[in-house]
């Protein structure tokens, strides 16, 4: 395994996007995780898709700073239920498909090897089996579209999703051929799940997020973090993981994610990860 480190462009939302890219480059990262988050990131997908040159502009900005694009992460609304890929409303599902295709085109134009999306949710007005069945169908379609575009597709099992715990995430990837994960231990650590229960998911990871977490905190400082990332890296080595490792601190008023110094914590995790490969 060769360590390829990325940093999320949405880690520093109080800076302009250009200055965020400047900082990521100055910090010596190899790649950038690009957030296409409608309503809450530098780059709103609705605006990017409306500009035919947006992807090339992003690629040029990233290349000029000696970086690569590691991942493009699509989120269509701050409320992840509104356009969940398995929404019962056919119109919303169709719009989610349309934006996914636009994301694949955008990722191709900016030469991103990977696209991430959210896996869907359970809808209270129907049975879990119906929500899950529709989720599998939508994920299978996205896998086929991604393969045709030559891009790896991963979903992030997360708090509040259809896969909120390691077992449900494992069940999901086992039930959808060729599905991979953008794996983030912190969504499980928050609920007190030990690393040993998350570790089987490493075999299914195509992209990886790193930050500090502890029980009841999706995001915390390096010093408070309880995830054994040295063990995680060992597991990644055993599985011959070949993707990027993205340091992904966020700064939003959700899940206490605006209570740490993102810059300092990003540097601490960068240095820790590098130290394990010296």
C-alpha positions as CSV (number, residue, x, y, z in Angstrom):
1,X,0.0,0.0,0.0
2,X,1.3,3.4,-1.0
3,X,-0.1,6.3,1.2
4,X,-1.9,8.8,-0.9
5,X,-3.2,11.6,1.3
6,X,-6.1,13.9,0.4
7,X,-7.8,16.7,2.3
8,X,-11.4,17.8,1.8
9,X,-12.0,21.2,0.2
10,X,-15.0,21.6,2.6
11,X,-12.8,21.4,5.7
12,X,-12.2,25.2,5.5
13,X,-15.6,26.8,4.6
14,X,-14.7,30.2,5.9
15,X,-12.0,30.5,3.3
16,X,-12.7,31.1,-0.4
17,X,-12.4,27.9,-2.5
18,X,-9.2,29.2,-4.1
19,X,-7.7,29.8,-0.7
20,X,-8.8,26.4,0.5
21,X,-7.0,24.8,-2.4
22,X,-3.9,27.0,-1.6
23,X,-3.9,25.8,2.0
24,X,-4.3,22.1,1.0
25,X,-1.4,22.5,-1.3
26,X,0.7,24.3,1.2
27,X,0.0,21.5,3.7
28,X,1.6,19.0,1.3
29,X,-1.4,16.8,0.5
30,X,-1.4,14.7,-2.6
31,X,-5.1,15.1,-3.4
32,X,-8.3,17.0,-2.8
33,X,-11.7,15.5,-1.9
34,X,-14.2,17.8,-3.7
35,X,-17.6,18.4,-2.0
36,X,-20.5,19.0,-4.4
37,X,-22.9,19.7,-1.5
38,X,-26.0,21.7,-2.5
39,X,-26.5,24.6,0.0
40,X,-23.4,23.9,2.2
41,X,-20.1,23.9,0.3
42,X,-18.0,26.1,-1.9
43,X,-19.2,24.2,-5.0
44,X,-23.0,23.8,-5.3
45,X,-23.7,21.1,-7.9
46,X,-26.6,23.1,-9.4
47,X,-24.1,25.9,-10.2
48,X,-21.3,23.6,-11.3
49,X,-23.6,21.7,-13.7
50,X,-24.9,24.9,-15.2
51,X,-21.4,26.0,-16.2
52,X,-20.0,23.9,-19.0
53,X,-16.4,24.9,-18.2
54,X,-16.7,24.4,-14.4
55,X,-15.0,21.0,-14.2
56,X,-12.1,22.0,-16.4
57,X,-11.7,25.2,-14.3
58,X,-11.5,23.1,-11.1
59,X,-9.1,20.6,-12.7
60,X,-6.8,23.5,-13.8
61,X,-6.9,25.1,-10.3
62,X,-6.0,21.8,-8.7
63,X,-3.3,20.9,-11.1
64,X,-1.7,24.4,-10.9
65,X,-1.3,23.7,-7.2
66,X,0.4,20.4,-7.7
67,X,-2.6,18.4,-6.5
68,X,-4.9,15.7,-7.9
69,X,-8.7,15.3,-7.4
70,X,-9.2,12.2,-5.3
71,X,-13.0,12.1,-5.0
72,X,-16.1,14.0,-6.0
73,X,-18.8,13.7,-3.3
74,X,-22.3,14.5,-4.3
75,X,-25.0,15.5,-1.8
76,X,-28.1,17.1,-3.3
77,X,-29.6,18.7,-0.2
78,X,-28.5,19.5,3.4
79,X,-31.4,17.1,4.4
80,X,-30.1,13.8,3.2
81,X,-33.7,12.4,3.0
82,X,-34.9,15.0,0.6
83,X,-33.3,13.5,-2.5
84,X,-32.3,10.1,-1.1
85,X,-31.5,7.7,-3.9
86,X,-34.3,5.4,-2.8
87,X,-37.0,8.1,-2.1
88,X,-40.5,6.7,-2.6
89,X,-41.3,9.7,-4.9
90,X,-40.4,8.8,-8.5
91,X,-39.7,12.4,-9.5
92,X,-37.1,12.7,-6.7
93,X,-35.5,9.5,-7.7
94,X,-35.3,10.6,-11.3
95,X,-33.7,13.9,-10.3
96,X,-31.2,12.0,-8.1
97,X,-30.3,9.9,-11.1
98,X,-30.0,12.9,-13.4
99,X,-27.6,14.6,-10.9
100,X,-25.6,11.5,-10.5
101,X,-25.1,11.2,-14.2
102,X,-24.1,14.9,-14.2
103,X,-21.7,14.2,-11.4
104,X,-20.1,11.3,-13.4
105,X,-19.6,13.7,-16.3
106,X,-18.2,16.4,-14.0
107,X,-15.8,13.8,-12.4
108,X,-14.6,12.6,-15.8
109,X,-13.9,16.2,-17.0
110,X,-11.9,17.0,-13.9
111,X,-10.2,13.6,-13.9
112,X,-11.4,12.3,-10.6
113,X,-11.1,8.5,-10.3
114,X,-13.8,8.2,-7.7
115,X,-17.3,9.4,-6.9
116,X,-19.1,9.2,-3.6
117,X,-22.8,9.4,-2.8
118,X,-25.0,8.6,0.1
119,X,-26.7,5.2,0.2
120,X,-30.3,6.1,1.0
121,X,-32.5,5.9,4.1
122,X,-35.3,4.0,5.6
123,X,-38.6,5.7,5.0
124,X,-41.1,5.4,7.9
125,X,-44.1,5.3,5.6
126,X,-43.1,2.0,4.1
127,X,-41.6,-1.3,5.2
128,X,-37.8,-1.6,5.6
129,X,-37.8,-4.2,2.9
130,X,-39.3,-1.8,0.4
131,X,-36.8,0.9,1.3
132,X,-33.9,-1.5,1.1
133,X,-35.1,-3.1,-2.2
134,X,-35.3,0.3,-3.9
135,X,-31.9,1.2,-2.5
136,X,-30.3,-1.9,-4.0
137,X,-31.9,-1.2,-7.4
138,X,-30.6,2.4,-7.4
139,X,-27.2,1.4,-6.2
140,X,-26.9,-1.3,-8.9
141,X,-27.9,1.3,-11.6
142,X,-25.2,3.7,-10.3
143,X,-22.6,1.0,-10.4
144,X,-23.3,0.3,-14.0
145,X,-23.2,4.0,-14.9
146,X,-19.9,4.5,-13.1
147,X,-18.3,1.5,-14.7
148,X,-19.3,2.8,-18.1
149,X,-17.6,6.1,-17.2
150,X,-14.5,4.4,-15.9
151,X,-15.0,5.8,-12.4
152,X,-15.1,3.9,-9.1
153,X,-18.3,4.5,-7.1
154,X,-18.6,4.3,-3.3
155,X,-21.2,5.1,-0.8
156,X,-20.7,6.4,2.7
157,X,-22.6,4.5,5.4
158,X,-23.5,7.2,7.8
159,X,-25.5,8.3,10.8
160,X,-29.1,8.3,9.9
161,X,-28.7,6.3,6.7
162,X,-30.0,2.9,5.6
163,X,-26.7,1.5,6.8
164,X,-26.0,3.2,10.2
165,X,-24.0,0.4,11.7
166,X,-21.2,-2.0,10.4
167,X,-23.4,-5.0,10.0
168,X,-26.0,-3.2,8.0
169,X,-23.3,-1.7,5.8
170,X,-21.7,-5.1,5.3
171,X,-25.1,-6.6,4.4
172,X,-25.6,-3.8,1.9
173,X,-22.3,-4.3,0.1
174,X,-22.8,-8.1,0.1
175,X,-26.3,-7.7,-1.5
176,X,-25.2,-5.3,-4.3
177,X,-22.5,-6.8,-6.5
178,X,-19.4,-4.6,-6.9
179,X,-20.6,-1.9,-4.5
180,X,-17.8,-0.3,-2.6
181,X,-17.6,2.0,0.5
182,X,-16.2,5.4,1.1
183,X,-15.4,4.2,4.6
184,X,-15.6,6.5,7.6
185,X,-15.2,4.8,11.0
186,X,-16.4,7.9,12.9
187,X,-20.1,7.3,12.0
188,X,-19.9,4.1,14.0
189,X,-17.5,5.2,16.7
190,X,-20.0,8.0,17.6
191,X,-22.4,5.2,18.7
192,X,-19.8,3.3,20.7
193,X,-19.0,0.7,18.1
194,X,-15.5,-0.7,18.6
195,X,-12.9,-0.7,15.8
196,X,-13.0,-4.5,15.6
197,X,-16.6,-4.5,14.4
198,X,-15.9,-1.9,11.7
199,X,-12.7,-3.6,10.5
200,X,-14.5,-6.1,8.1
201,X,-15.6,-3.2,6.0
202,X,-12.0,-2.3,5.1
203,X,-12.1,-5.1,2.5
204,X,-14.9,-3.2,0.7
205,X,-13.4,0.3,0.9
206,X,-12.5,2.3,-2.3
207,X,-12.0,5.6,-0.5
208,X,-11.4,6.4,3.1
209,X,-12.1,9.3,5.5
210,X,-10.0,10.0,8.6
211,X,-10.8,12.3,11.5
212,X,-11.0,12.1,15.3
213,X,-14.1,10.6,17.0
214,X,-15.3,9.2,20.3
215,X,-18.6,8.0,21.7
216,X,-21.3,10.7,21.3
217,X,-19.0,12.8,19.1
218,X,-18.9,12.3,15.3
219,X,-15.9,14.6,15.3
220,X,-13.4,15.4,17.9
221,X,-9.7,16.4,18.4
222,X,-6.7,14.2,17.7
223,X,-6.1,13.9,21.5
224,X,-9.7,12.8,22.2
225,X,-9.9,10.4,19.3
226,X,-10.5,6.7,20.3
227,X,-10.1,5.1,16.8
228,X,-6.9,3.1,16.5
229,X,-5.8,4.4,13.1
230,X,-2.5,2.4,13.3
231,X,-4.7,-0.7,13.4
232,X,-6.8,0.7,10.6
233,X,-3.7,1.2,8.5
234,X,-2.6,-2.3,9.2
235,X,-5.9,-3.6,8.0
236,X,-5.7,-1.5,4.9
237,X,-2.2,-3.0,4.2
238,X,-3.6,-6.5,4.6
239,X,-6.4,-5.8,2.1
240,X,-4.0,-4.1,-0.3
241,X,-6.0,-0.9,-0.2
242,X,-5.1,1.3,-3.2
243,X,-7.3,4.4,-2.8
244,X,-6.7,7.7,-1.2
245,X,-6.9,8.4,2.6
246,X,-8.7,11.6,3.0
247,X,-8.4,13.7,6.2
248,X,-12.0,14.9,6.4
249,X,-12.7,17.4,9.2
250,X,-15.9,19.4,8.6
251,X,-17.1,22.7,10.1
252,X,-20.9,22.7,10.2
253,X,-23.5,23.2,12.9
254,X,-24.5,19.5,13.0
255,X,-23.4,16.8,15.4
256,X,-21.1,19.2,17.2
257,X,-18.9,19.4,14.1
258,X,-17.9,23.1,14.7
259,X,-16.1,22.6,18.0
260,X,-12.6,21.8,17.0
261,X,-9.7,23.6,15.2
262,X,-9.9,22.0,11.8
263,X,-6.5,23.3,10.6
264,X,-4.6,22.0,13.7
265,X,-6.4,18.7,13.7
266,X,-5.8,18.2,10.0
267,X,-2.1,18.8,10.5
268,X,-2.0,16.4,13.4
269,X,-3.6,13.6,11.5
270,X,-1.5,14.3,8.4
271,X,1.6,13.9,10.4
272,X,0.4,10.8,12.2
273,X,-0.5,9.1,9.0
274,X,2.8,10.0,7.4
275,X,4.7,8.7,10.4
276,X,3.3,5.2,9.9
277,X,4.9,5.1,6.4
278,X,8.4,6.4,7.3
